[in-house]
Amino acid sequence: MAVALEDLKFTLQEVLDTFKSCLSEHKDVFLEHYVAGWRGLVRFMNCLGSVFSFISKDAVNKIQILVNHLNGENGAHYVTIQSMVKYELDSQLVDLTKRGSFPESGCRTLLRLHRALRWLELFLERLQTSTEDSNTSVMCSEAYNESLAQHHAWIIRKAAGTAFWALPGRATFFDVMNVGSPEQVMAVLGDTLPLISEVYQVTEDLYAQNNILELP
Ligand SMILES: CCCCCCCCCCCCC/C=C/[C@@H](O)[C@H](COP(=O)(O)O)NC(=O)CCCCCCCCCCCCCCC
């Protein structure tokens, strides 16, 4: 248990640090740090129990696709999300209307994580304004219904909804975050949320400008 908690401490700090280092001064989003942020989140989720493993498997799969792009021969084009979008669109490496030749494009893969980041933002906002008797499962499903659920088929929504009921209660959830007292958790959330929101908004604007918010 002690080892697991140590891992978590590192993980949550890492999440905070990586989202901090995601944005350049010109508001470019570094893919390497974005992916590292997701790795941290997945590690945290894995500590919550095996009911979440179908979710983390999909996230890990998508993270790996992006890492492969980053480490591939065209990796230089994948340094920032902005350069990735430009490169893939200019080179016609994205399926724009229906799935076809490029099921693993960086643009469509990142879009799935981007939508999940909106869930995270909404969930953390709820945690931040929660009180002792707030229910994490309810907060989680409300955040999900307002964001990711709109992009998921019925069967996925059903499975996700079932998994949410296995979330630990607020006190345990805060303990697992392992950043200290509830007041300290609130302080960490206060630090993290604006960073996550900004990364989300910059990405959202980029995808909107390029008309790629609905990639298949
Ligand atoms: C803490 C509890 C975790 C709740 C996570 C809420 C998100 C629920 C998502 C359910 C996704 C189910 C798996 C399948 C997904 C795919 O169908 C679907 C579409 O992909 P496709 O177009 O390639 O087919 N994939 C996705 O939408 C990407 C989902 C990625 C989910 C990553 C969730 C990571 C959650 C991290 C939790 C961290 C909590 C931290 C709190 C301090």
The ligand as a Gaussian input file, in Angstrom:
#p B3LYP/6-31G(d) Opt

LIG

0 1
 C      -12.118000       8.552000     -12.158000
 C      -13.093000       7.743000     -12.918000
 C      -12.811000       7.601000     -14.339000
 C      -13.969000       7.997000     -15.182000
 C      -13.589000       8.153000     -16.612000
 C      -14.661000       8.886000     -17.372000
 C      -14.575000       8.667000     -18.817000
 C      -15.418000       7.499000     -19.257000
 C      -15.051000       7.108000     -20.636000
 C      -15.605000       5.782000     -21.057000
 C      -14.818000       5.296000     -22.234000
 C      -15.022000       3.841000     -22.478000
 C      -13.983000       3.184000     -23.354000
 C      -14.202000       3.262000     -24.824000
 C      -14.063000       4.341000     -25.490000
 C      -14.109000       4.495000     -26.977000
 O      -15.248000       3.924000     -27.554000
 C      -14.080000       5.984000     -27.220000
 C      -14.109000       6.303000     -28.698000
 O      -12.945000       5.830000     -29.325000
 P      -12.986000       5.403000     -30.869000
 O      -13.577000       6.542000     -31.637000
 O      -11.554000       5.127000     -31.233000
 O      -13.849000       4.178000     -30.951000
 N      -12.881000       6.517000     -26.577000
 C      -12.889000       7.659000     -25.892000
 O      -13.879000       8.398000     -25.835000
 C      -11.621000       8.056000     -25.154000
 C      -11.854000       7.816000     -23.701000
 C      -10.666000       8.128000     -22.861000
 C      -11.053000       8.091000     -21.417000
 C       -9.958000       8.476000     -20.527000
 C      -10.424000       8.658000     -19.124000
 C       -9.297000       8.954000     -18.203000
 C       -9.782000       9.322000     -16.876000
 C       -8.721000       9.753000     -15.941000
 C       -9.291000       9.883000     -14.570000
 C       -8.472000      10.693000     -13.709000
 C       -9.211000      11.270000     -12.563000
 C       -8.327000      12.252000     -11.891000
 C       -8.944000      12.955000     -10.769000
 C       -7.958000      13.774000     -10.044000

